[in-house]
Amino acid sequence: MPSAAASTQNLSTTEIDAFLSGGTSSFFLGANRKISKFALDVESVHQHDFTTTRQTLDVPRNGDAISDLWIRVKGPGLMNNNGADPALVIIPGRAVAAEPAGTVREAGDQCARYCDWAACQMLKSARWICSGTEIDAITGTHCQIYQALFAKNISRRTSFVGDKDYRTRLSMRTEVEFWIPLCFYFCCSYAQSWNLLATNFVTLTLEYTLRSPLDLIEKGPGLKYGTAVAPAVADYSVDVLIGYVFFSTSERDSRMNETRDVVFAHHQTSELHVFAGAGSAKNLELPVNFPIAASFLTTHASAREAAGEYGCFQGAADAQTVSQDCLEGERAYLLDGQEITFNNKTRAENLGAEFFCRIQHQRHAERVPEGQHDNHYYGYYYSLDSPYAVQKSGSANYSRINKVRVNLTANAQCRVEHHAVGYNCLTMEGGTVTLRFAS
């Protein structure tokens, strides 16, 4: 990172380090207040026609705390199982010598379906703003990484997660719903819910921008819709849902005057490089700051994005592993791994793509992205546990390192993005919020 930014952050991160390691709080110890009497509710607070223009919502204060934020998009199913067109009929659960031309398990697959992780990828960006100050900003890929690796459970149906066969079946419905769970820190654990009572003198704003759902329809060869009519953006609608927490009278009185320092998961993202093809190698600076708990690279093949496969970060299918029941086969790694260096000294040796896409997640995340969730997230963790955990368990302070770089070699043409989950601090006091450090 630029030396000026590093110098500025050297001062601010001293206070972060002191907060994380001083007194009764540290990376490994923390005191959380318990709520003995509470109730939960979810309300739809904002509805509008689908648009790709930026939306701004002043968050209603309909409860005492906020524990969840969702954006729900409703739209048409693609009716790909139209009996009037045999070329679009799937034969579930069968493996026959010759599938009908154009079915999901045939090389000329023409079935219309939404892409893998269509719900998350429908979100371009979202910001949580407190009286004009941005607390955090996320992308759809941040939400996908959180759901794929750290969320306790995944609703495959509302997230559209699975292989082509499963997603084609989901797209048969007359109407579909995409639920986009926003991964701001207070939505990742009830213990971290945003205290509305202690922030009663600030204006809370949710700002978000969506990607057209039409861009997320996989565009196979000779794509057909069973209805014979492709959907339009006007066919979709949007609403924002908020999960509220309600306290008892005694809890409410104590929370009203609460003064609280919060160390929270903070997101950063950047596009690193576009590799022209196999064998291309680059030594790239990671343009992030703050203490970083986990670092992820996602690889985006232009052919997949052109085909509407925005949620797939993998290469082409290996012809040796393709079968009639699995046309996708084993998909190639677009990078051969990564080497991370601090001030030109190796911090993470390149142990290969399997290490960063499988073994790192096995050790530090809730799950390994395999099977129906198979994808390639090149991860490296500085925390022992999930970076979203209430109890923080480690980080590398990128702000105190002059040069954080990554050495990459591409196996095919691809665009590489970097996504970091780090820590920042805020203070809730006297009904206001103060963000300790700006990025």
Stockholm file with secondary structure:
# STOCKHOLM 1.0

chainA/1-439         MPSAAASTQNLSTTEIDAFLSGGTSSFFLGANRKISKFALDVESVHQHDFTTTRQTLDVPRNGDAISDLWIRVKGPGLMNNNGADPALVIIPGRAVAAEPAGTVREAGDQCARYCDWAACQMLKSARWICSGTEIDAITGTHCQIYQALFAKNISRRTSFVGDKDYRTRLSMRTEVEFWIPLCFYFCCSYAQSWNLLATNFVTLTLEYTLRSPLDLIEKGPGLKYGTAVAPAVADYSVDVLIGYVFFSTSERDSRMNETRDVVFAHHQTSELHVFAGAGSAKNLELPVNFPIAASFLTTHASAREAAGEYGCFQGAADAQTVSQDCLEGERAYLLDGQEITFNNKTRAENLGAEFFCRIQHQRHAERVPEGQHDNHYYGYYYSLDSPYAVQKSGSANYSRINKVRVNLTANAQCRVEHHAVGYNCLTMEGGTVTLRFAS
#=GR chainA/1-439 SS CCHHHHHHHHHHHHHHHHHHHSTTCCSSCCCCCCCSSEEEEEEEEEEEECCSSCEEEECCCCSSEEEEEEEEEEEECCCTTCTTCGGGCCCTTCCCSSCCTTSTTSTTCCBCCBCTTHHHHTEEEEEEEETTEEEEEECHHHHHHHHHHTCSCCCHHHHTCSCHHHHHHHTTSSEEEEEEECCCGGGSCGGGCEESGGGTTSCEEEEEEECCGGGGBCCCTTCBCTTSSCCCGGGCEEEEEEEEEEECHHHHHHHHTCCEEEEEEEEEEEEEEEECSTTCEEEEECCCCSEEEEEEEEEECHHHHHTTCTTCCCCCBCGGGCBTTBTTCSBCCSBCCCEEEETTEEEECCCCHHIIIIIHHHHHSSCCCCGGGCCCCEEEESSSSCTTSSSCCCCEEGGGCSCEEEEEEBSSSEEEEEEEEEEEEEEEETTEEEESCCC
#=GC SS_cons         CCHHHHHHHHHHHHHHHHHHHSTTCCSSCCCCCCCSSEEEEEEEEEEEECCSSCEEEECCCCSSEEEEEEEEEEEECCCTTCTTCGGGCCCTTCCCSSCCTTSTTSTTCCBCCBCTTHHHHTEEEEEEEETTEEEEEECHHHHHHHHHHTCSCCCHHHHTCSCHHHHHHHTTSSEEEEEEECCCGGGSCGGGCEESGGGTTSCEEEEEEECCGGGGBCCCTTCBCTTSSCCCGGGCEEEEEEEEEEECHHHHHHHHTCCEEEEEEEEEEEEEEEECSTTCEEEEECCCCSEEEEEEEEEECHHHHHTTCTTCCCCCBCGGGCBTTBTTCSBCCSBCCCEEEETTEEEECCCCHHIIIIIHHHHHSSCCCCGGGCCCCEEEESSSSCTTSSSCCCCEEGGGCSCEEEEEEBSSSEEEEEEEEEEEEEEEETTEEEESCCC
//
